[in-house]
Amino acid sequence: MKKFSTKHYFQLIAFLIILSTVPVIITGGLSYWQSSKAIVEYSNHEKRQNIYQIQTNVEQVLRYIDLSTTYFIRSAQTTEFIKKDMNASSFSDFHKLRKDLIHLQTIETGIEDIVLVSFEKKWLINNNGLVHLDKNAYEQINTGYLQLPEKSKWLLEESEQINLPNATKNSCSQYINLVKKLPILSSSPDGLISVLVPTCELNDIMAQSNQSESFIILDEHNKTIAHSNTEYTSDDGYIPNALFNEIDHDELEGQFQYQLNGTDFQVSYQTSNYNNWTYLSLVKISDLHMKSSSIGWLTLAIVSILLIISLSIAFIGSKILYSPIKKLKNIIYSTEEKQRLPLETINEFDLIETHIENLLDQNQLLEKRVQSQVTQLKQLFMIRLLQGKITKSEIPLKMKSFHFNQSWTWITVFSLKIDDFDQGKFNNNDQDLILFAINNLIEDLIPLNERFTPVVINDTQSTMIMTECDKDTKYTHNINQKVKLIQSKVKELFHLSVSIGISKRFNALEDANIAFKESKEALKYRLKMGEASIIFYENLNRSYSSVAPYPSAIKNKIFDAIKLSDKGSASKELSKFFDYLDRHDIHHQQLEIILSRFLYELYELKELLGVRIEGFQSTEMITYYQNLRSIEAIHDWVNHDIIIPLIDSVDARDDSKNKKISDKMMRFIHENYNKDISLDILAAELHYNPNYLSSIFQKETGFSFSEYLLRYRLNIAKEWLTTTSMSVKEIAEKLKYNNSQNFIRSFRKMEGITPGKYRTQHKSKEA
């Protein structure tokens, strides 16, 4: 056993020596090679960036001059002035034109002079004033500039070669001249503008030049426009034309090496699309490789130290590393495998390998069991995330363990609810089954890299969608496309309509619970929008400055029609009630309050009348409307399942003589409220004693005859106040009050405010 151990010990030493030394040597060599290459590339890239920066700075000035000049000459004022004679009577025009020219030069662009020429009126204006052109001056300008084929052209000219009389050219021996024929869009120019910029100004723009680099700007004819840091290339700063001939003008940018005065230079160049100027950078190659040399010596020293350390570790570490191998072998032989793995026929590593394979087999069985639960774990994670039960610190670990896509620009939560079931195919008990089927459908419709795991929470199916859209229009189109695809597929496969609420977009997963609440909040608006709604939370109007009043007058008419067993009037007034809800911009929370109050009062009326309605026997049924999907469905439910059965029950209840009498009295009031009526007149009409009628009416309605008449008239007054333009006096007369003051006192006693204030408040709320 000792011999067997020694063999592996020396194998381990040899392996460690090779393992430690070879990588160090290779790494050192590659490090030096890569670092030298990286430094050179970085330097080259830096020089290209410097060229680009200088080009950008220069062209920014030139473009600004070009655009400012174009704007000036295309202005209506300039176009008008160019066609005028400039004489003593036109002094104000000359002053305005001169002021505009001076303004163009005040901007820090280096402009020394701007010359404006009118060939039609034969005058020239610049910094030195107004000059009238003679024939020689005209021919000089025509020969120098009008023969140019372009409408607008940048020219490089020597100071004495500028063919513009009276032009200011004192700053530099060389100028760049922007020449534009006027008008720009005409084929027969009758004017010209020239902007003179001394090339000396470009030296300020090229101020980035440092002591280890020289920059040159050439025009399209390889003439030098500007040259910075001339002492870097030679004592006299001379650059031979042979260097410029090396430039490949078919390429926009490039690099080449060139020997100048016995020194090798790296030349980088870039040609501008704007004016075909070429920008050059000259750097000594020796400067580029200077840093590489220091890195080479440093790398050699580090590699030598690492080799010494590696060899020491190889000898010392081999004993330490072999110790656990020996212990593992002894542990394995102490197990049941000792009988199947004899010591004489197997080495330590084969023994360990066989044992690990057995462990891996057992691990695979465990992984298969866990994988069967991954889907449920993902769904549980998504449910807890949407409910805000996942902490921020948990999210990264869960995302990694579940292998979710972690690349997105925005995340959006869809919440889906079924609008209505096909009663011939499904019923409400199938809702959970249908929601899970839709959940599986969404998994198939939307690619895995664009969504998280869809989940079903209570009666809502929710999905978090990932998008990588930078623009709002593209994002909205993407979301709409997915939503409409889901709706169409659900309609096609299950014959069901669904509404979908869409949250605002967000990018942090810890905001998922807020987005989930927003999507569910958006779904609540489907009551007003109807079936198959697509509701974006960010498009909802959630700031309501006013609250629509509860339609008490319409409610009272509905209840009166129920008491009179008038189905037609009850249905008609109920339609008005829901038209009122639909007409007003009512927040869904207020809509729920109004509906709940109306149904509760209906329930109280049912209890007061002492009748029974199947399906409306407890206050819990008042909130049944929340299961319905639209205002129309709620209207149909109230009409067919409550109002009509309630009227039928009223008709079927105790059909006593007292009820008939009280109903006749109520009908008499409803038909004659705008006449002078009294209990005595009604008694004579019905042929009963007034006291007898009074007791019956009080017992059946809970109100005295006069009180009921007063309330009914005031309800009519409230309706007229809000729906007509009749004055308070006219309403009082129509309702048979002796004077308007009596009417106002009665109204204030009943409503707490005067008729005028009631009308004002109602109008402001509707507005």
C-alpha positions in Angstrom: 0.0 0.0 0.0 2.9 2.3 0.7 4.3 1.8 -2.8 0.9 2.4 -4.3 0.6 5.7 -2.4 4.1 6.9 -3.3 3.3 6.4 -7.0 0.4 8.8 -6.9 2.3 11.2 -4.7 5.0 11.7 -7.3 2.3 11.8 -10.0 0.6 14.6 -8.0 3.9 16.5 -7.6 4.6 16.3 -11.4 1.1 17.3 -12.2 1.2 20.3 -9.8 4.6 21.5 -11.2 3.2 21.4 -14.8 -0.1 22.8 -13.7 1.5 25.7 -11.9 4.4 26.7 -14.1 3.0 26.2 -17.6 0.0 28.5 -17.1 2.2 31.1 -15.4 4.6 31.2 -18.4 1.8 31.2 -21.0 -0.2 33.8 -19.0 2.9 36.0 -18.7 3.6 35.8 -22.4 0.0 36.4 -23.4 -0.4 39.1 -20.8 2.6 41.0 -22.3 1.4 40.4 -25.9 -2.2 41.4 -25.1 -1.3 44.4 -22.9 1.1 45.7 -25.6 -1.5 45.2 -28.2 -4.2 46.7 -26.0 -2.1 49.8 -25.3 -1.3 50.3 -29.0 -5.0 49.7 -29.9 -6.1 52.0 -27.2 -3.7 54.7 -28.3 -4.8 54.3 -31.9 -8.5 54.5 -30.8 -7.7 57.5 -28.6 -6.1 59.2 -31.6 -9.1 58.4 -33.8 -11.3 59.8 -31.1 -9.1 63.0 -30.9 -9.5 63.3 -34.7 -13.2 62.8 -34.4 -13.5 65.4 -31.6 -11.5 68.0 -33.5 -13.6 67.2 -36.7 -16.8 67.6 -34.7 -15.7 70.9 -33.1 -14.6 72.3 -36.4 -17.7 71.1 -38.3 -20.0 72.3 -35.6 -18.7 75.8 -36.1 -18.8 75.5 -39.9 -22.3 74.0 -39.9 -23.5 76.7 -37.5 -22.1 79.4 -39.8 -23.8 77.7 -42.8 -27.2 77.3 -41.1 -27.1 80.8 -39.6 -26.2 82.3 -43.0 -28.9 80.2 -44.8 -31.5 81.3 -42.3 -30.4 85.0 -42.7 -30.6 85.0 -46.5 -33.9 83.1 -46.7 -35.6 85.5 -44.3 -38.3 87.6 -45.9 -36.6 90.8 -44.8 -33.3 89.9 -46.5 -35.1 88.7 -49.7 -36.8 92.1 -49.8 -33.7 94.2 -49.1 -31.6 92.4 -51.7 -33.9 93.8 -54.4 -33.8 97.4 -53.1 -31.6 100.3 -54.1 -29.3 101.3 -51.3 -29.2 105.1 -51.2 -29.8 107.9 -48.8 -33.5 107.3 -48.8 -32.9 103.6 -47.8 -30.8 104.4 -44.8 -33.2 102.6 -42.4 -33.1 99.5 -44.6 -29.3 99.6 -44.8 -29.1 100.1 -41.0 -31.4 97.0 -40.4 -29.4 94.9 -42.9 -26.1 96.0 -41.4 -27.4 95.2 -37.9 -28.3 91.7 -39.0 -24.9 91.1 -40.5 -23.2 92.4 -37.4 -25.4 90.1 -35.3 -24.2 87.1 -37.2 -20.6 88.0 -36.4 -21.2 88.5 -32.7 -21.7 84.8 -32.2 -18.4 83.1 -31.2 -17.7 81.4 -34.5 -14.6 83.4 -35.6 -16.2 85.2 -38.5 -14.1 88.2 -39.5 -16.4 89.7 -42.2 -19.6 89.0 -44.0 -20.0 90.4 -47.5 -23.5 90.7 -49.0 -23.7 91.5 -52.8 -26.7 92.5 -54.9 -25.9 92.1 -58.7 -29.3 93.5 -59.7 -28.9 96.7 -57.7 -25.1 96.7 -58.0 -24.2 97.3 -54.3 -22.1 95.5 -51.7 -22.4 95.7 -47.9 -19.9 94.4 -45.3 -18.2 95.6 -42.1 -16.7 98.5 -43.9 -20.0 99.8 -45.1 -21.9 100.1 -48.4 -20.0 100.1 -51.7 -21.6 100.5 -55.2 -20.2 98.0 -57.7 -18.6 99.1 -60.9 -18.1 96.9 -64.0 -14.6 95.8 -62.9 -15.8 94.8 -59.5 -18.7 92.9 -60.9 -16.5 91.0 -63.3 -14.0 90.3 -60.5 -16.8 88.7 -58.3 -18.4 86.9 -61.3 -15.1 85.3 -62.3 -14.2 84.4 -58.8 -17.4 83.0 -57.4 -20.5 83.1 -59.7 -18.8 80.5 -62.0 -18.8 78.0 -59.2 -21.1 75.0 -60.1 -22.4 74.7 -56.5 -25.0 77.0 -54.9 -23.1 76.9 -51.7 -19.3 76.2 -51.3 -16.5 76.3 -48.7 -13.3 77.7 -50.3 -9.8 77.9 -49.0 -8.2 81.2 -50.2 -5.1 83.2 -49.6 -5.9 86.7 -48.2 -4.7 88.5 -51.4 -6.7 86.1 -53.6 -10.1 87.0 -52.2 -12.0 88.7 -55.1 -14.4 90.7 -52.9 -13.9 94.5 -53.0 -13.7 96.2 -49.6 -13.6 92.9 -47.7 -12.0 92.9 -44.2 -9.0 90.4 -44.2 -6.5 91.5 -41.7 -6.3 88.6 -39.2 -4.6 85.9 -41.2 -2.9 85.2 -44.4 -5.4 82.4 -45.3 -9.2 82.3 -45.0 -12.0 79.7 -45.4 -14.7 81.4 -47.4 -18.4 80.2 -47.4 -19.9 81.4 -50.7 -23.7 81.2 -51.3 -25.5 82.3 -54.5 -28.7 84.2 -53.9 -31.5 83.2 -54.1 -30.6 79.7 -53.2 -33.4 78.0 -55.1 -33.0 80.1 -58.3 -31.0 79.0 -61.3 -30.2 82.6 -62.1 -28.4 84.2 -59.2 -28.8 87.9 -58.6 -26.9 88.1 -55.4 -24.2 86.6 -53.3 -23.1 86.3 -49.7 -19.6 85.5 -48.5 -18.6 84.6 -44.9 -14.8 85.0 -44.3 -13.3 83.0 -41.4 -9.5 83.2 -40.9 -7.9 79.8 -40.7 -6.0 81.0 -37.6 -9.3 80.6 -35.7 -9.1 76.9 -36.2 -6.0 76.7 -34.0 -8.2 77.6 -31.0 -10.6 74.8 -31.9 -7.6 72.4 -32.2 -6.5 73.3 -28.7 -6.8 69.7 -27.6 -3.5 69.0 -29.4 -0.8 67.9 -26.8 2.9 67.5 -26.8 2.9 63.9 -28.0 0.6 64.4 -31.1 0.2 66.8 -34.1 -3.0 67.5 -36.0 -3.4 68.7 -39.6 -6.5 69.7 -41.5 -6.5 69.4 -45.3 -9.0 70.6 -47.9 -10.2 68.4 -50.8 -7.1 69.4 -52.8 -4.7 68.4 -50.0 -4.0 72.0 -49.1 -3.1 72.6 -45.5 -5.8 74.5 -43.7 -4.5 74.3 -40.2 -1.6 72.6 -38.4 -1.2 72.3 -34.6 1.9 71.4 -32.6 4.2 71.8 -35.6 7.4 71.4 -33.5 6.4 67.7 -32.8 7.0 66.6 -36.4 10.1 68.6 -37.2 12.0 71.8 -36.3 10.3 73.8 -39.1 7.0 72.0 -39.0 7.3 71.1 -42.8 5.1 68.2 -44.0 6.0 66.8 -47.4 3.2 66.3 -50.0 4.3 62.7 -50.3 2.7 62.0 -46.9 -0.6 63.5 -48.1 -0.5 61.3 -51.2 -0.5 58.2 -49.0 -4.1 59.0 -48.0 -6.7 56.8 -49.6 -9.5 59.2 -50.4 -11.8 56.3 -51.3 -12.0 55.4 -47.6 -13.5 57.8 -45.0 -10.9 56.9 -42.4 -7.7 54.9 -42.1 -4.2 54.5 -40.6 -0.7 54.1 -42.0 2.9 54.4 -41.0 5.2 57.0 -42.5 8.8 57.9 -42.0 9.4 61.7 -41.6 12.9 63.0 -41.1 14.1 59.6 -40.1 11.3 59.1 -37.5 8.5 56.6 -37.9 5.1 58.1 -37.4 1.6 56.5 -37.0 -0.7 58.6 -39.2 -4.5 58.4 -38.6 -6.9 60.2 -40.9 -10.6 60.8 -41.3 -12.4 62.4 -44.2 -15.5 64.5 -43.6 -18.7 64.0 -45.6 -19.6 67.6 -45.0 -16.9 69.4 -47.0 -14.5 66.6 -48.0 -11.8 68.0 -45.6 -9.4 65.4 -44.2 -8.3 65.5 -40.5 -4.9 63.9 -39.7 -3.1 62.9 -36.5 0.6 62.2 -36.4 2.1 60.2 -33.5 5.6 58.8 -33.1 5.5 55.0 -33.0 8.2 55.1 -30.3 5.8 57.0 -28.1 3.2 54.3 -28.6 5.5 51.5 -27.6 7.1 53.3 -24.7 4.6 52.0 -22.2 4.8 48.5 -23.7 8.5 48.2 -22.8 7.9 49.0 -19.1 5.0 46.4 -19.0 7.4 43.8 -20.6 10.0 44.1 -17.8 7.3 44.2 -15.1 5.7 41.1 -16.6 9.0 39.2 -16.6 9.6 40.1 -13.0 6.1 39.0 -11.9 6.3 35.7 -13.9 9.7 34.8 -12.2 8.3 35.4 -8.8 5.2 33.4 -9.6 7.3 30.5 -10.9 9.3 30.3 -7.6 6.1 30.5 -5.6 4.4 27.8 -7.8 7.3 25.3 -7.4 7.3 25.8 -3.6 3.5 25.3 -3.5 3.8 22.2 -5.7 6.1 20.4 -3.3 4.4 21.5 -0.1 0.9 21.3 -1.4 1.2 17.8 -2.9 1.4 16.3 0.6 -1.5 18.3 1.8 -3.6 17.5 -1.3 -2.9 13.8 -1.1 -4.0 13.6 2.6 -7.8 14.0 1.9 -7.6 11.5 -1.0 -6.2 8.9 1.4 -8.9 9.7 4.0 -11.7 9.4 1.3 -10.4 6.0 0.3 -10.4 4.8 3.9 -13.9 6.1 4.4 -15.2 4.5 1.3 -13.7 1.2 2.3 -15.3 1.4 5.6 -18.7 1.3 4.0 -20.6 -1.6 2.5 -18.7 -1.1 -0.8 -15.6 -2.7 0.7 -16.9 -6.2 -0.3 -17.3 -5.2 -4.0 -14.1 -3.1 -4.3 -11.1 -5.1 -3.2 -8.0 -3.0 -2.3 -5.7 -4.9 -4.6 -7.7 -4.4 -7.8 -8.7 -0.7 -7.7 -6.8 2.6 -7.2 -7.9 5.5 -5.1 -9.4 7.7 -7.9 -11.3 4.8 -9.5 -12.7 4.0 -6.1 -13.8 7.7 -5.5 -15.2 7.9 -9.0 -17.3 4.9 -8.6 -18.6 6.1 -5.3 -19.4 9.6 -6.7 -21.3 8.0 -9.6 -23.5 6.2 -7.1 -24.1 9.5 -5.4 -25.0 11.2 -8.7 -27.5 8.5 -9.5 -29.2 9.2 -6.2 -29.0 12.9 -6.9 -30.6 12.6 -10.3 -33.6 10.8 -8.7 -34.0 13.7 -6.3 -33.7 16.3 -9.1 -36.5 14.5 -11.1 -38.7 14.7 -8.0 -37.9 18.4 -7.6 -38.4 19.2 -11.3 -42.0 17.9 -11.1 -42.6 20.6 -8.5 -40.9 23.5 -10.3 -44.0 24.7 -12.1 -46.0 24.8 -8.9 -43.1 26.6 -7.2 -42.9 29.2 -10.0 -46.6 29.8 -9.8 -46.4 30.2 -6.0 -43.5 32.6 -6.4 -45.5 34.7 -8.9 -48.6 34.7 -6.7 -46.6 35.9 -3.7 -44.8 38.5 -5.9 -48.1 39.9 -7.2 -49.5 40.0 -3.7 -46.4 41.9 -2.4 -45.3 39.0 -0.1 -41.8 38.7 -1.6 -39.0 40.8 -0.1 -36.6 42.7 -2.4 -33.7 40.6 -1.2 -35.4 37.4 -2.2 -36.1 38.4 -5.8 -32.6 37.9 -7.4 -32.2 34.4 -5.9 -35.6 33.3 -7.0 -35.1 34.7 -10.5 -31.8 32.8 -10.8 -33.1 29.6 -9.4 -36.2 29.6 -11.7 -34.2 30.6 -14.8 -36.4 33.5 -15.6 -35.4 35.9 -18.4 -33.8 38.9 -16.7 -33.5 41.2 -19.7 -36.3 43.7 -20.2 -37.0 47.4 -20.7 -40.5 47.4 -19.2 -42.7 45.0 -17.3 -46.5 45.1 -17.5 -49.2 43.1 -15.6 -52.2 41.8 -17.5 -55.3 40.8 -15.4 -58.0 38.9 -17.2 -61.6 38.2 -16.1 -64.3 36.2 -17.9 -67.2 38.5 -18.9 -69.9 35.9 -19.1 -70.4 32.2 -19.5 -72.0 30.4 -22.4 -74.8 28.8 -20.2 -75.3 26.1 -22.8 -71.7 25.0 -22.5 -70.4 26.2 -19.1 -71.8 27.3 -15.8 -70.4 29.4 -13.0 -69.0 26.3 -11.3 -66.7 25.8 -14.3 -65.0 29.2 -13.8 -61.9 27.9 -12.1 -61.4 25.2 -14.7 -61.8 27.8 -17.6 -59.4 30.2 -15.9 -56.7 27.5 -15.7 -57.4 26.6 -19.3 -56.9 30.2 -20.3 -53.7 30.3 -18.1 -52.3 27.3 -20.1 -53.4 29.0 -23.4 -51.4 32.1 -22.5 -48.3 30.0 -21.8 -48.6 28.7 -25.3 -49.4 32.0 -27.0 -46.7 34.2 -25.4 -43.0 33.0 -25.7 -41.2 32.1 -22.5 -38.7 34.9 -22.9 -41.5 37.5 -23.1 -43.4 36.6 -19.9 -43.2 35.3 -16.4 -45.2 32.3 -15.3 -49.0 33.1 -15.7 -51.1 32.5 -12.5 -54.7 32.4 -11.4 -55.6 34.3 -8.3 -59.2 33.9 -7.1 -61.4 34.8 -10.2 -58.6 36.6 -12.0 -55.9 35.3 -14.4 -52.7 37.4 -14.3 -49.6 37.5 -16.4 -46.5 39.6 -16.2 -45.2 40.6 -19.7 -41.7 41.7 -20.5 -41.0 44.1 -23.3 -37.9 45.6 -24.8 -39.5 48.7 -26.4 -37.8 52.1 -26.1 -40.6 54.1 -27.8 -44.1 54.6 -26.4 -45.8 53.8 -29.7 -43.9 50.6 -30.2 -44.7 49.6 -26.6 -48.4 50.3 -26.9 -48.6 48.4 -30.2 -46.8 45.4 -28.7 -49.1 45.3 -25.7 -52.3 45.7 -27.8 -51.2 43.0 -30.2 -50.7 40.5 -27.3 -54.0 41.4 -25.6 -56.0 41.2 -28.8 -54.4 37.8 -29.6 -55.4 36.5 -26.2 -59.0 37.7 -26.6 -59.4 36.3 -30.0 -58.0 32.9 -29.1 -60.2 32.7 -26.0 -63.2 33.6 -28.1 -62.2 31.0 -30.7 -61.5 28.1 -28.4 -63.9 28.7 -25.5 -66.6 30.9 -27.1 -66.2 33.3 -24.2 -65.5 37.1 -24.0 -62.9 38.3 -21.6 -61.9 41.8 -20.4 -58.3 42.6 -19.6 -56.9 45.3 -17.3 -53.4 46.5 -18.0 -51.2 48.2 -15.4 -48.7 51.0 -15.9 -45.3 49.8 -17.0 -42.5 49.4 -14.5 -39.0 48.0 -14.4 -38.4 46.9 -10.8 -39.9 43.5 -9.8 -40.6 44.8 -6.3 -43.3 47.0 -7.9 -45.2 44.0 -9.2 -47.8 44.1 -6.4 -48.6 47.7 -7.2 -49.0 46.9 -10.9 -51.2 43.9 -10.0 -53.5 46.2 -8.0 -53.6 48.7 -10.9 -54.6 46.0 -13.4 -57.4 44.8 -11.1 -58.4 48.4 -10.6 -58.6 48.9 -14.3 -60.9 45.8 -14.6 -63.5 47.5 -12.4 -64.2 50.0 -15.1 -65.5 47.3 -17.4 -68.9 47.9 -15.8 -69.2 51.1 -17.8 -67.1 50.0 -20.8 -68.9 46.7 -21.4 -67.7 43.2 -22.4 -64.4 42.4 -24.1 -62.9 45.6 -22.8 -59.1 46.4 -23.0 -58.5 48.9 -20.2 -55.2 50.7 -19.7 -54.8 51.9 -16.1 -52.8 54.9 -17.2 -55.6 56.0 -19.5 -58.2 56.1 -16.7 -59.5 59.4 -15.3 -59.1 58.8 -11.6 -59.2 62.4 -10.5 -62.9 63.4 -10.2 -63.5 67.0 -9.1 -67.2 66.4 -8.4 -69.5 63.6 -7.4 -72.7 62.9 -9.2 -75.7 63.1 -6.8 -77.8 60.1 -5.9 -80.8 60.1 -8.3 -83.4 60.2 -5.5 -86.2 61.6 -7.8 -85.9 58.7 -10.3 -85.7 56.2 -7.4 -88.9 57.5 -5.9 -90.7 57.1 -9.2 -89.5 53.5 -9.5 -90.7 52.8 -6.0 -94.1 54.5 -6.7 -94.5 52.4 -9.8 -93.7 49.2 -7.8 -96.3 50.2 -5.2 -98.9 50.8 -8.0 -97.9 47.5 -9.7 -97.1 49.5 -12.9 -94.5 47.3 -14.7 -94.3 49.6 -17.7 -93.5 52.7 -15.6 -91.2 50.8 -13.3 -89.1 49.5 -16.3 -89.2 52.9 -17.9 -88.0 54.7 -14.8 -85.4 52.0 -14.2 -84.0 52.6 -17.7 -83.8 56.3 -16.8 -81.9 55.4 -13.6 -79.2 53.4 -15.5 -79.1 56.0 -18.3 -78.2 58.5 -15.5 -75.4 56.3 -14.3 -74.1 55.8 -17.9 -74.5 59.5 -18.8 -72.4 60.8 -15.9 -68.7 60.3 -15.6 -68.9 58.3 -12.4 -65.9 56.8 -10.6 -66.4 53.0 -10.2 -66.3 53.3 -6.4 -69.1 55.9 -6.4 -71.0 53.7 -9.0 -70.8 50.8 -6.5 -72.0 53.0 -3.7 -75.0 54.2 -5.8 -75.9 50.7 -6.9 -75.5 49.3 -3.4 -77.7 52.0 -1.9 -80.4 51.5 -4.6 -80.5 47.8 -4.1 -80.5 48.2 -0.3 -83.5 50.5 -0.6 -85.2 48.0 -2.9 -84.6 45.4 -0.2 -86.1 47.7 2.4 -89.1 48.3 0.1 -89.5 44.5 -0.3 -89.5 44.1 3.5 -91.9 47.0 4.0 -94.3 45.4 1.5 -94.0 42.1 3.2 -93.3 40.0 0.1 -90.8 37.3 -0.9 -88.6 37.2 -4.0 -86.6 34.1 -4.8 -82.9 35.0 -4.9 -83.4 38.3 -3.1 -84.0 37.1 0.4 -81.0 38.5 2.3 -78.8 41.6 2.3 -75.9 39.4 0.9 -77.7 39.4 -2.4 -77.3 43.2 -2.7 -73.6 42.7 -3.7 -74.5 40.1 -6.3 -74.2 42.7 -9.1 -70.4 42.7 -8.5 -70.3 39.4 -10.3 -71.9 40.9 -13.4 -69.7 42.2 -16.2 -71.5 45.4 -17.5 -74.1 48.1 -16.7 -76.5 46.4 -19.2 -76.2 43.1 -17.4 -76.9 44.8 -14.0 -79.9 46.6 -15.5 -81.3 43.3 -16.8 -80.7 41.5 -13.5 -82.4 44.2 -11.4 -85.4 44.5 -13.9 -86.0 40.8 -14.4 -84.9 39.3 -11.1 -86.0 42.0 -8.7 -88.4 44.6 -10.0 -90.7 42.5 -12.0 -90.8 39.6 -9.4 -91.4 42.3 -6.7 -94.4 43.8 -8.6 -95.7 40.3 -9.2 -95.4 39.6 -5.5 -97.1 42.8 -4.7 -100.0 41.9 -7.0 -100.1 38.4 -5.5 -100.0 39.5 -1.8 -103.1 40.5 0.2 -105.3 42.0 -2.5 -107.4 43.7 0.2 -109.9 46.5 -0.2 -107.6 48.8 1.7 -104.7 48.3 -0.7 -107.0 49.0 -3.6 -108.3 52.2 -2.0 -104.8 53.4 -1.1 -103.5 52.6 -4.6 -106.4 54.6 -6.1 -105.6 57.5 -3.8 -101.9 57.4 -4.9 -102.9 57.2 -8.5 -105.3 60.2 -8.1 -102.4 62.2 -6.6 -100.0 61.2 -9.4 -102.5 62.3 -12.0 -103.8 65.5 -10.4 -100.8 66.9 -8.5 -100.9 70.1 -10.6 -104.5 70.8 -9.6 -106.2 72.1 -6.4 -106.9 68.7 -4.7 -107.7 67.8 -1.1 -108.8 64.8 0.9 -112.4 66.0 0.7 -112.3 66.3 -3.1 -110.8 62.8 -3.3 -113.4 61.4 -0.8 -116.2 62.7 -3.0 -114.5 61.2 -6.1 -114.2 57.8 -4.4 -117.5 58.0 -2.4 -115.9 57.4 1.0 -115.7 59.2 4.2 -112.6 61.5 4.4 -111.6 60.2 7.9 -111.9 56.6 6.7 -109.7 57.3 3.6 -107.2 59.1 5.8 -106.7 56.2 8.2 -106.4 53.7 5.3 -103.8 55.8 3.5 -101.8 56.4 6.7 -101.8 52.6 7.4 -100.8 51.5 3.9 -98.2 54.2 3.0 -97.0 55.4 6.4 -97.8 59.0 5.3 -100.8 61.3 5.7 -102.6 62.4 2.5 -101.3 65.9 2.8 -97.7 64.8 3.6 -97.7 62.4 0.6 -99.0 65.1 -1.7 -96.4 67.6 -0.5 -93.5 65.1 -1.0 -94.7 64.1 -4.4 -95.0 67.7 -5.5 -91.6 68.5 -4.1 -90.1 65.5 -6.1 -91.7 66.9 -9.2 -90.3 70.3 -8.4 -86.8 68.8 -8.0 -87.1 67.2 -11.4 -88.2 70.5 -13.0 -85.4 72.4 -11.3 -82.7 70.1 -12.8 -84.2 69.4 -16.2 -86.0 72.6 -17.2 -85.4 76.4 -17.2 -88.7 77.3 -15.4 -88.3 79.9 -12.7 -89.1 79.1 -9.1 -92.2 81.2 -9.3 -93.5 79.3 -12.4 -92.9 76.0 -10.6 -94.8 77.2 -7.5 -97.7 78.3 -9.6 -97.9 75.0 -11.5 -97.8 73.0 -8.3 -100.7 75.1 -6.9 -98.9 77.0 -4.1 -100.5 80.3 -3.1 -97.2 82.1 -3.5 -93.6 81.3 -4.2 -92.6 82.0 -0.6 -94.7 79.1 0.7 -93.2 76.9 -1.9 -89.6 78.0 -0.9 -90.4 77.4 2.8 -91.7 73.9 2.1 -88.8 73.0 -0.2 -86.2 74.3 2.4 -87.9 72.3 5.2 -87.8 69.1 3.1 -84.4 69.4 1.5 -82.5 71.8 3.8 -81.7 74.3 1.0 -83.6 76.7 -1.2 -84.8 75.7 -4.7 -82.3 78.1 -6.3 -79.3 76.6 -4.4 -80.5 73.1 -5.2 -80.6 74.0 -8.9 -77.1 75.6 -8.8 -75.5 72.7 -6.9 -77.0 70.1 -9.3 -75.9 72.1 -12.4 -72.3 72.4 -11.1 -72.0 68.7 -10.4 -73.2 67.8 -13.9 -70.7 70.2 -15.4 
